[in-house]
Amino acid sequence: MRIHVKQGLDPFYHAGLFLQGENASARMVPIPAVARSCLASSGVPVTSEKRAIDQKLTDLSELRNQAHKGGGQNRIDQQHGRGKLTARERLALLMDDGTFQEMDSFVTHRTTDFGLADNKILGDAVVTGYGRVEGRQVFAFAQDFTVFGGSLSEVVSEKICKIMDLAAKTGCPVVGFADSGGARIQEGAGSLAAYGDIFLRNTLFSGVVPQISVIVGPAAGGAVYSPGITDFVFMVQGTGQMYITGPDVIRAVTGEEVTHEQLGGAASHATRSGVAHFVSESEEECLSDVRHLLSFLPSNNMEDSPMIATGDSSLRQDPELRYLIPDDANRPYDMRDVVFRLVDDEDFLEVHQSFAPNIVVGFGRLNGRAVGFVGNQPDYLAGVLDIDASNKAARFVRFCDCFNIPLVTLVDVPGFMPGINQEYGGIIRHGAKLIYAYAEATVPKVCVITRKAYGGAYIVMSSKHLRSDINLVWPSAEIAVMGAEGAVNIIYREELSEVEDPQEKRQLLIADYQDKFTNPYVAASRGFVDDVIDPSETRPQIIKALEMLQNKRDSLPAKKHGNIPL
């Protein structure tokens, strides 16, 4: 193709480019401004207009550099001196190299009282924007402790709300870094309203896009409720702290003495309160873990999790699983050993590892696709279900259901925890949450009973009766109202009281009860389980079931929402 300038026309102002094709007559096309400039001169003459534009660009660069300094170099040095990264450093580590795009870097607060009219910092106390994590778009905000101690003002809230709204519109996860002294006192009720605007979006977008909170500094008072609504909370050991009222207030009101770390540190929330799902020793490790978690999650509730290529065959069998369960039903084993043998490449991200360890929950992949695992843990309290375990598992099941992540449940449970404290603490109400979560879930659900499945706990743990799709059992499985010994003591109480040697008789009755009721074939004969399998075939059997279920469609009765027993 040849380009000609039509003769007789001014090339700058009469638009005279012609495109000449083989079988077409010439047609006129306007000359772009850049082309006109190139035709006019090999360079741009230095004029007052150019100098003015260059000055504006210089001013822009200076203002952007000023915004990037936050509260100034001294405050940045103080932040580093505490072993903490700055807001922008955190966002740079979270995102793929060079992908973070900052927004609202020139925003300033509007407060004029208490001397703040003359103390305005570009961007205020939060850095917001978007970028990519493993190639997928993610929105994020990071409170900037170098600016007014990271306190929340109206404009800080507006910046956060803006990126949350964009995340919901575009269907992308939101990651928020908490490092703040709380509400900006100088703004009064305005800062409280600002928190409410964030809480509202946390709630409205729950189950729409994944929301992740990263606690890398203090979060006190109202500041903790936003993380409390989000899906996952990460905390950094030694620097991250969360509490409603601080040690000073507690001392004044109750007389109790407690340190900041004891009250709201990562260890406390990871083991006692259950607020923290993940704990890291450093910010760098924490951000690596956030990226790892995101790799398992879909971007929104309308998508599936990304497929990850794996060299781990879907047909792989593991003969060691045949001998993992002890012959003695009372001997423990680690259910995580089962999970690691099932998942692709032994990649399992455990959630709430230190909270309610009698149940294991987390993410793995089977044949490249993300799966949520729930498993009783015989290695801790025999895998019994108590209040904390029920809450932990129920919340995880509901998250997976929100975001189209199939569920695999591994069952070895002797029942619910007995005791006065459990009953007074509401084990009925909390245990019902787990029933509710499994019954409500419409994602593909596959259940494998490895050993014990007793009483109400059998029903709760993804039984057929709660709409589980495929239920498999190992030959070692025992499905019964209770263990054989307890059942015999109740059923044959009178008979045992009348014999000369009740112990010998009891053992005979226990053996007979086990043969009749605690083997898996009784349940299989009723269709309560779909198959009894060789343990070594567990991985390929689960993968086949999930592939069969990949187009599953299930629904709930039309309603606004259910009333889960909170």
Secondary structure, 3 states (H helix, E strand, C coil): CEEEECCCCCCCCCCCEEEECCCCCCEEECCCHHHHHHHHCCCCCCCHHHHHHHHHHHHHHHHHHHHHCCCCHHHHHHHHHCCCCCHHHHHHHHCCCCCCEEECCCCCCCCCCCCHHHCCCCCCCEEEEEEEECCEEEEEEEECCCCHHHCECHHHHHHHHHHHHHHHHHCCCEEEEECCCCECHHHCHHHHHHHHHHHHHHHHCCCCCCEEEEECCEEEHHHHHHHHHCCEEEEECCCCEEECCCHHHHHHHHCCCCCHHHHHEHHHHHHHHCCCCEEECCHHHHHHHHHHHHHHCCCCCCCCCCCCCCCCCCCCCCHHHHHCCCCCCCCCCCHHHHHHHHCHHHCEEEECCCCCCCEEEEEEEECCEEEEEEEECCCCHHHCECHHHHHHHHHHHHHHHHCCCCEEEEEEECCECCCHHHHHCCHHHHHHHHHHHHHHCCCCEEEEEEEEEEHHHHHHCCCHHHCCCEEEECCCCEEECCCHHHHHHHHCHHHHHHCCCHHHHHHHHHHHHHHHHCCHHHHHHCCCCCEECCHHHHHHHHHHHHHHCCCCCCCCCCCCCCCCCC
